Amino acid sequence: MVDKLLPGQPIQPVSPAQTRTDTARTDVTQPDVDFRQLLDETLRTAGGVKFSAHAVRRLESRGIQLSTTDVAALEAAVDRAAAKGGRDSLMLASNYAMVVNIPSRTVVTAFDQEQLQESVVTNIDSAVFVNELG
């Protein structure tokens, strides 16, 4: 329970927390890893593309299936858009298009060819052609 502190009331000292002494498990070893090195490695390996819940629903409802090759090509296109300073990009492939938020690497929505021909895409600052890998 937390007591309210009212003006004029003295602040009660808090007893120091008990410290753990020799209770650490000796069978577990912690490698000596520099924080900066760990952060850099995490950022390098976390280069994948995420899909928002809305984008997943659009992919399913529009019958768009992405292979690992398609995802790799999309990731490469996102990298190219990021290098040019894109923020919200329309990614155009041969059989689909997606709007991707580049800083978060998140697919926001997806279109099949029919939807793309009938739609106007707004709130984008760039368009990138997704090169087929293979």
N, C-alpha and C positions, 0 to 999 in steps of 0.2 A: 504494500500500500504506500502511496506517495502522499506525504503531508503537504498541504499548501504552505507556501512561504509568504508570510504577511509582513508588511513594512514594520520595522522596529523589532522583529524577532531575531534572536541570535541564530547564527548558522551553526548547526550541530556538526562536529567533526565526524568524518566517516572513518571507520576502522579500516586499516590497510587490508587489502585482499591477501588471502593466504597464498603463498607461492608454492608451486610444485617443486619438490626436491627429489631427484633421483627416481621419479615415478615414470619417466619416459621408457617406452619399450626399447630394449637394446637390440632386438632382433630385426628392427626395421632401419634401413640405412637411407638417409636422405642425400641425394647427390648434390654436390656443390654446383649450383646453376646460377649464373648471373641473371638478374631480373630482365635486363635489357635484351640479353641473348634469347631468353624464353619468349619475351614479347615479340621480337623480330621473327622468330621461328613460327610462332602462332599466326602472325599476320601473313607470312608467306604461304602457310598451308591452308589458311582460311579463305582462299581466293575464290571459292565456289560461288555459285549463284543460288539465292534462296527464292522460294515462290510464296507469295502471300496466299492467304486462304481464298481470297477472291480469284486470284490467278489460277489456283488449283481447280476451283469450281468451273471457271471458263474453259480450261483445258479439257476437263471431263465432259462438260456439256457440248463442246464443239468437236469432240472426238480427236483432239490433237494428242498424239503420242510421241514422246521424245525419247530417242535412243541415247545411249551414253555419248555417242559421236555428236548428236545434235546438241547436247548439253555442253560438251567441250567446245563446239563451234560458237555457241552462245556466250560462253565464258570468255573466249578470245575476242569476240565482238565487244563485250562489256569492257574488257581491258583496253581496246582501241578507243572506245568512247571516253573512258576515264583519262587516257593520255591526252586527249584533245580538249578536256575540260567539260565534257558533257555532264548534265545533271539528270535529266529525264529524257531518255532516248527511245525512239521507235526502232526496234530491231526487226529487219525484214529478211526473211528466209524464203526459200522456194515455195513452201506450203503453209507457212504461218507467219505471224508477226506478233511481237510482244512489246509492251511498254515496260521499260526497266528503269528503276531509280538507281542511278549509277553510284552515288556515294554509299548507299546501303547494299548495293548489288542484289536488289530485290525485284523480281518480276511482279509488276503491279496488275497487269491484265494481259490477255492473249486473244488473238483473232485468227480465224481460219481465212482462207482466200475469199470466201463469199462475204463474210462479215467485213473484211477490210475494204472490199469494193463498195459496200453500202454505207460505210461509216466515215465520219470525220474524226480524226485523231487530234485532240487538243492537249494543251499543257505539256508539250515536248519542246526541247531546244535543239534536238539533233536527230538524225536518222542514220542508221548503220546497216549496211548489207552484211548479213551473216554468211560467211564463206563456208561452203560445205567442206568438211574435212574428209580425208579418205583417200 
